[in-house]
Amino acid sequence: MTKRQRYLNLKTPEVQPDNKYSQKTTTERGMATTPYFPGFTAISDQIFVREGLQAETTRPNQPEVLIIFAWGDAQPRNVTKYADGFRALYPQSKQIAVLSPIYKALWRSMPQRAEAMKPILDAVFPSKNPAEHTGSVLVHVMSNTGGIAYAATLHAYRNTYGRPFPHRLVTLDSTPGSTDLTLANMRRLSLAMALGTASWFPWPFALTQGLWGVFLCVMNVIERILGRKSAGVESVKAIGNAELSTKEARRLYLYGKGDRIILWTDIERHVAEARGEGWKSDCRLFEGSGHVEHMRKSPVEYWKAIQESWEEAVRKSEAEYQP
C-alpha cells in the first residue's frame, strides 16, 4: 500500500478498459478519431466520461461530478493517473476527462473552442433547467492549455444558460501563468509545446522548440491582424469573470518553485489579484517539483490539499444556505 493510499485509507480501484471502444473510435459528432482511454467512454474527440462506482450507501460530501482538464498534449495513460487518484478520494463521483491538444487550443477561436466543449454540459447537467444544476462539481485544471479548455467550458455554459458555470471548487495545477508576450515567456511556452511534441519528429529537440517559437510569432501576427486576443489572455480573463465563473466557488492553486514553464511568482501575483477581487483562494507551494509534477513528487500533500479545500468549500456552501 502506498503512502497516498494509507492517507486515504482507500484502495485505488483497478480500471478495466471498456471493450466497446477500440484504439480508434467514431463519435456521434462526426468521423473523429479518439485516443484509446481505458475505462472511459468517448463522447467527442476530446471529452471522455466514466461513471462513479456503485455503493450500497452514499458517502457524504463527495462531488457529484469531477472534471479534469488535462495539460497540453497529455496522453490518456498519464491523465488516468489523476483520474485514479480522484477515484480513490471520491469513488462515487462521475468523472469527465478533457484532453487539450495544443494546436486546437491556440488555433481555434473562442467560439470554436466553446462549441467543442459543449458536450461537457450535458454530461455534467442532464437537466436542461439551470435551476436544477446543483453545483456539486469539482474542476481540476492543469497547465495553461487545460485552462484554455476550462475557459471555453465557462463560455459554453454562459452561452447556453445565461449564467455562471456552477461548481464548488476549481483546483489550478501549474496555472495560470503570465500572458505577456515577452521573449522569456515565449521561450517557456515553446518549451512546453516542444516537450509534448518532440517525439513526433526525427530532428533535435532544440529545432522543435524553435519551430514552435516561430509558430507563436506567426499566431501573434495573425491575432493582431484579426484584432483577436490570444487564447491565453482570453482564458485568464474568463477565469476572473464573475459572469462566467461563480464567485461562490473556492479556488486551490497548486504550484512549485521548480516549474520552468509557469513561474511560481506569476501564480502568486495572480492569487493576490484574485483575493483582492473577492475570490476565495487557497494555495499550496511545492518544493522541488516542476511543471505538473507535484502529484508525482508529493502525492500525499497533493491529494490532502485538494481534499481539505473541497471540504472547506462544502462547509462554506452549507453554512451559506442554512435557514
C-alpha positions in Angstrom: 0.0 0.0 0.0 1.4 3.4 -1.0 1.7 6.4 1.3 -1.2 8.1 -0.5 -3.4 5.1 -0.1 -2.6 4.9 3.6 -3.6 8.5 4.0 -6.8 8.0 2.2 -7.4 4.6 3.7 -8.7 3.6 0.3 -7.6 1.1 -2.3 -7.3 2.6 -5.8 -9.8 0.6 -7.9 -8.4 -1.3 -10.9 -9.5 0.3 -14.1 -10.6 -2.1 -16.8 -10.8 -1.0 -20.5 -14.2 -0.6 -22.0 -14.2 -3.3 -24.7 -16.8 -1.3 -26.7 -14.1 1.2 -27.7 -11.1 0.4 -29.8 -7.9 2.3 -30.4 -9.8 4.5 -32.9 -13.4 5.4 -32.2 -16.0 7.1 -34.4 -18.0 9.6 -32.3 -21.6 10.8 -32.8 -20.3 14.3 -33.6 -18.6 13.1 -36.8 -15.9 10.8 -38.1 -13.4 12.0 -35.4 -10.7 9.7 -34.2 -10.3 9.5 -30.5 -7.4 8.3 -28.4 -7.9 5.0 -26.5 -8.8 5.9 -22.9 -9.1 2.8 -20.7 -12.2 2.8 -18.6 -13.7 5.9 -20.2 -16.4 6.3 -22.9 -15.6 8.9 -25.6 -18.4 11.5 -26.2 -16.2 13.6 -28.5 -12.6 13.5 -29.8 -11.5 15.4 -26.6 -14.0 14.5 -23.9 -14.3 11.2 -22.1 -16.6 10.0 -19.3 -16.7 7.2 -16.7 -19.5 6.8 -14.2 -18.9 6.7 -10.4 -18.7 3.3 -8.6 -21.9 1.9 -7.3 -22.2 1.5 -3.5 -24.9 0.5 -1.0 -24.5 3.7 0.9 -23.6 7.1 -0.4 -20.5 8.7 1.1 -21.2 12.2 2.4 -19.7 15.3 0.8 -18.5 13.7 -2.4 -18.7 15.8 -5.6 -21.4 14.6 -8.0 -19.0 15.2 -10.9 -15.3 15.7 -11.3 -13.9 17.4 -14.5 -10.2 17.0 -15.3 -8.9 19.4 -17.9 -5.5 17.9 -18.9 -2.4 19.8 -19.8 -1.4 20.3 -23.4 -1.0 17.2 -25.5 -1.3 14.9 -22.4 -1.6 11.2 -23.2 -4.6 9.3 -21.8 -2.4 6.9 -19.8 -0.9 9.9 -17.9 -4.3 11.6 -17.3 -5.6 8.3 -16.0 -3.2 8.6 -13.0 -5.0 11.7 -11.9 -8.4 10.2 -12.6 -7.5 7.2 -10.4 -6.2 9.4 -7.7 -9.6 11.2 -7.6 -11.4 7.9 -7.7 -9.5 6.9 -4.5 -10.7 10.1 -2.9 -14.3 10.2 -4.3 -15.2 6.7 -5.7 -18.8 7.5 -6.3 -18.2 10.7 -8.4 -18.8 10.7 -12.1 -15.6 11.7 -13.9 -15.1 13.7 -17.1 -11.6 13.9 -18.6 -10.8 16.5 -21.2 -7.8 16.2 -23.5 -6.2 19.5 -24.7 -4.3 19.4 -27.9 -2.1 22.5 -28.0 -2.7 23.3 -31.7 -6.5 23.2 -31.1 -6.2 25.4 -28.1 -4.1 28.1 -29.9 -5.5 28.0 -33.4 -9.3 27.9 -32.7 -11.3 31.0 -31.9 -13.1 31.2 -28.5 -16.5 30.4 -30.2 -15.0 27.3 -31.8 -13.4 26.2 -28.5 -16.7 26.8 -26.6 -18.6 24.7 -29.2 -16.1 21.9 -28.8 -16.7 21.9 -25.0 -20.5 21.8 -25.2 -20.8 18.0 -24.7 -19.4 18.6 -21.2 -22.6 20.5 -20.2 -24.9 17.6 -20.9 -22.5 15.1 -19.2 -22.4 17.3 -16.0 -26.0 18.6 -16.1 -28.5 16.1 -17.6 -31.4 18.5 -16.9 -31.9 21.5 -19.2 -33.3 23.5 -16.3 -30.4 25.5 -14.8 -32.3 25.8 -11.5 -31.6 22.1 -11.1 -27.9 22.4 -11.6 -26.7 21.8 -8.0 -23.1 22.9 -8.4 -21.7 19.8 -6.7 -18.8 19.9 -9.1 -15.0 19.7 -8.6 -13.0 21.1 -11.5 -9.3 20.2 -11.9 -7.3 22.3 -14.3 -3.7 21.5 -15.4 -1.4 24.0 -17.1 -2.4 26.9 -19.3 -3.7 24.7 -22.0 -6.1 23.0 -19.6 -7.0 26.5 -18.5 -7.9 27.3 -22.1 -10.3 24.4 -22.3 -11.8 25.3 -18.9 -12.4 28.9 -20.0 -14.1 27.6 -23.2 -16.4 25.5 -21.0 -17.3 28.6 -18.9 -18.2 30.4 -22.1 -20.2 27.4 -23.4 -22.3 27.3 -20.2 -22.9 31.0 -20.2 -23.9 31.0 -23.9 -26.3 28.1 -23.2 -27.9 29.0 -19.8 -27.1 32.8 -19.4 -25.5 32.4 -16.0 -22.1 31.5 -14.4 -20.9 27.9 -14.5 -22.0 26.3 -11.2 -19.2 24.5 -9.3 -17.9 24.3 -5.8 -14.1 24.1 -6.2 -11.6 24.6 -9.0 -8.0 23.4 -8.5 -5.4 25.0 -10.6 -2.3 22.9 -11.1 0.7 24.8 -12.6 -1.6 27.6 -13.9 -2.3 30.4 -14.7 1.0 31.9 -15.9 1.8 35.3 -17.3 0.1 36.1 -20.6 2.5 38.9 -21.6 4.2 38.1 -24.9 7.8 38.7 -23.8 10.8 36.8 -25.2 11.2 35.0 -21.9 7.5 33.9 -21.8 7.7 32.8 -25.5 10.7 30.6 -24.7 8.8 29.0 -21.8 5.7 28.4 -23.9 7.7 27.0 -26.8 9.4 24.7 -24.3 6.1 23.4 -23.1 4.9 22.8 -26.6 8.1 21.0 -27.6 8.0 18.8 -24.5 4.6 17.4 -25.7 5.5 17.0 -29.3 9.3 16.4 -29.7 8.7 12.6 -30.0 6.7 13.2 -33.2 9.7 14.4 -35.2 13.1 12.9 -36.1 15.1 16.1 -35.6 16.7 17.5 -32.4 14.6 18.9 -29.5 16.0 22.4 -30.0 14.7 22.5 -33.6 11.2 21.5 -32.4 11.2 24.2 -29.8 12.4 26.7 -32.4 9.7 25.8 -34.8 7.1 26.2 -32.1 8.6 29.6 -31.3 8.1 30.6 -35.0 4.5 29.3 -34.8 3.8 31.5 -31.8 5.2 34.6 -33.6 3.1 33.9 -36.6 0.0 33.4 -34.4 0.7 36.7 -32.7 0.8 38.5 -36.1 -2.4 36.8 -37.2 -4.2 37.7 -34.0 -3.1 41.3 -34.3 -4.4 41.4 -37.8 -7.8 39.9 -36.8 -8.0 42.0 -33.7 -8.3 38.9 -31.6 -6.9 38.2 -28.2 -4.7 35.2 -27.7 -6.2 32.0 -26.2 -4.1 32.5 -23.0 -5.3 36.1 -22.5 -8.9 35.0 -23.1 -8.7 32.1 -20.6 -7.2 34.1 -17.8 -9.8 36.8 -18.3 -12.6 34.2 -18.3 -11.4 32.6 -15.0 -11.6 36.0 -13.3 -15.0 37.0 -14.8 -17.9 36.6 -12.3 -20.4 36.4 -15.2 -18.7 33.2 -16.3 -17.3 31.6 -13.1 -19.3 31.8 -10.0 -17.7 33.6 -7.0 -19.3 31.0 -4.7 -16.7 28.5 -5.9 -13.4 28.1 -4.0 -10.0 28.0 -5.7 -6.9 26.0 -4.9 -3.6 26.8 -6.5 -1.1 24.0 -6.7 2.3 25.3 -8.0 6.1 24.9 -7.5 9.3 26.8 -7.4 10.9 24.2 -9.7 8.4 24.9 -12.6 10.4 26.1 -15.7 7.3 26.8 -17.7 4.9 28.7 -15.3 6.8 30.8 -12.8 5.6 30.5 -9.2 5.9 34.3 -8.8 3.4 34.8 -11.7 0.9 32.4 -10.0 1.3 34.2 -6.6 0.7 37.5 -8.4 -2.5 36.1 -9.9 -3.6 34.8 -6.4 -3.1 38.2 -4.9 -5.2 39.9 -7.6 -7.9 37.2 -7.3 -8.1 37.6 -3.5 -8.3 41.4 -3.9 -11.3 40.9 -6.1 -13.0 38.7 -3.6 -12.3 35.1 -4.9 -11.8 32.6 -2.1 -8.4 31.1 -2.7 -6.1 28.5 -1.1 -2.5 27.9 -2.1 -0.1 25.0 -1.9 3.5 25.7 -2.9 5.7 22.6 -3.6 9.4 22.5 -3.4 11.5 20.6 -5.9 8.8 19.6 -8.4 8.4 21.0 -11.9 5.5 21.7 -14.3 2.5 19.4 -13.4 4.9 17.2 -11.4 3.6 18.0 -8.0 1.3 14.9 -7.7 4.1 12.6 -8.8 6.7 14.1 -6.5 4.4 14.8 -3.4 1.3 12.6 -3.7 0.3 12.7 0.0 0.5 16.5 0.2 -1.2 17.0 -3.2 -4.3 14.9 -2.5 -4.5 16.2 1.0 -4.6 19.8 -0.2 -7.4 19.0 -2.7 -9.4 17.1 -0.1 -9.1 19.9 2.5 -10.1 22.6 0.0 -13.1 20.6 -1.1 -14.2 20.0 2.5 -13.9 23.7 3.2 -15.8 24.6 0.1 -18.6 22.2 1.1 -18.7 23.6 4.6 -18.9 27.2 3.5 -21.6 26.3 1.0 -23.7 24.5 3.5 -23.3 27.4 6.0 -24.5 29.9 3.5 -27.6 28.0 2.7 -28.7 27.3 6.2 -32.0 29.0 7.1 
